Amino acid sequence: MLKITTVCEDERAVTLIVDGRITGSCIEVLETLCSHHICVNNKHVLLDLKGVTFIDNQGVKMLKKLQRNRLAVIDSTLYIKSLLNRAEEELENIDKGCCTKEFRP
């Protein structure tokens, strides 16, 4: 289950506190809400993830994709930070043409 609370909103940004697990159908809910604020309302989205206990691979990919737009993670646990940092490193390696895992057909 995922709980999303809007705690601050002005003409430029919205801050959302997210609690729970970012998995399954919750990913789509969070992505839709963030995309609405970014694309429709033309705002920056600030996510407080310190109440998030788990993010699956699809959730990490969604957050990294939105971070390339106008989304910033402003707080999270060390575990969540490490997941997002590892994903960022993998994306940088892909962008550089590096392969972090051996390919086996």
C-alpha positions as CSV (number, residue, x, y, z in Angstrom):
1,M,0.0,0.0,0.0
2,L,1.1,3.5,-0.8
3,K,0.1,6.8,0.9
4,I,0.8,10.1,-0.9
5,T,0.2,13.3,0.9
6,T,0.5,16.8,-0.6
7,V,2.2,19.0,2.1
8,C,3.1,22.1,0.2
9,E,2.1,23.6,-3.1
10,D,2.8,26.9,-4.7
11,E,2.9,28.2,-8.3
12,R,6.3,26.6,-9.0
13,A,6.4,23.4,-7.0
14,V,4.6,20.7,-5.1
15,T,6.0,18.7,-2.2
16,L,4.6,15.1,-1.8
17,I,5.3,12.8,1.2
18,V,5.2,9.2,0.1
19,D,4.8,6.4,2.6
20,G,4.8,2.6,2.0
21,R,6.0,0.4,-0.8
22,I,6.4,1.6,-4.4
23,T,5.5,-1.6,-6.2
24,G,3.0,-2.9,-8.7
25,S,0.0,-0.7,-9.4
26,C,1.2,1.9,-6.9
27,I,4.0,2.8,-9.4
28,E,1.4,3.9,-11.9
29,V,-0.5,5.9,-9.3
30,L,2.6,7.8,-8.2
31,E,3.9,8.3,-11.8
32,T,0.5,9.6,-12.9
33,L,0.3,12.1,-10.1
34,C,3.9,13.3,-10.6
35,S,3.5,13.5,-14.4
36,H,0.3,15.5,-13.9
37,H,2.0,18.1,-11.7
38,I,5.0,18.2,-14.1
39,C,3.2,18.2,-17.5
40,V,-0.2,19.7,-16.8
41,N,0.5,22.0,-13.9
42,N,4.1,22.9,-15.1
43,K,5.5,22.4,-11.6
44,H,8.6,20.9,-10.1
45,V,7.8,17.8,-7.9
46,L,9.7,17.3,-4.6
47,L,9.3,13.8,-3.2
48,D,9.9,13.0,0.4
49,L,10.5,9.3,0.4
50,K,11.7,8.8,4.0
51,G,8.5,6.8,4.7
52,V,9.1,4.4,1.8
53,T,10.2,1.0,2.9
54,F,10.7,-0.7,-0.5
55,I,10.9,0.2,-4.2
56,D,10.9,-2.6,-6.8
57,N,12.9,-2.3,-10.1
58,Q,10.0,-0.8,-12.0
59,G,9.5,1.8,-9.3
60,V,13.2,2.8,-9.4
61,K,13.1,3.1,-13.2
62,M,10.1,5.3,-13.0
63,L,11.7,7.6,-10.4
64,K,14.9,7.9,-12.4
65,K,12.9,8.7,-15.6
66,L,11.0,11.4,-13.8
67,Q,14.2,12.8,-12.2
68,R,15.4,13.6,-15.7
69,N,12.4,15.9,-15.9
70,R,11.4,18.1,-12.9
71,L,11.3,15.7,-10.1
72,A,13.7,15.7,-7.1
73,V,13.9,13.4,-4.1
74,I,14.4,15.6,-1.1
75,D,14.6,13.0,1.6
76,S,14.8,9.2,1.9
77,T,16.3,6.4,3.9
78,L,19.8,5.2,3.2
79,Y,18.4,2.0,1.6
80,I,16.3,4.0,-0.8
81,K,19.2,6.4,-1.6
82,S,21.4,3.4,-2.4
83,L,18.8,1.9,-4.8
84,L,18.4,5.2,-6.6
85,N,22.2,5.8,-6.7
86,R,22.9,2.3,-8.0
87,A,20.3,2.9,-10.8
88,E,21.9,6.2,-11.6
89,E,25.3,4.6,-12.0
90,E,23.9,1.9,-14.2
91,L,22.2,4.5,-16.4
92,E,25.5,6.5,-16.7
93,N,27.3,3.3,-17.7
94,I,24.7,2.6,-20.4
95,D,24.9,6.2,-21.6
96,K,28.7,5.8,-21.9
97,G,28.3,2.5,-23.8
98,C,29.7,0.5,-20.9
99,C,28.2,-2.8,-19.9
100,T,28.2,-3.7,-16.2
101,K,27.0,-7.3,-16.7
102,E,28.4,-9.9,-19.0
103,F,26.1,-10.7,-21.9
104,R,25.3,-14.4,-22.4
105,P,23.1,-15.3,-25.3
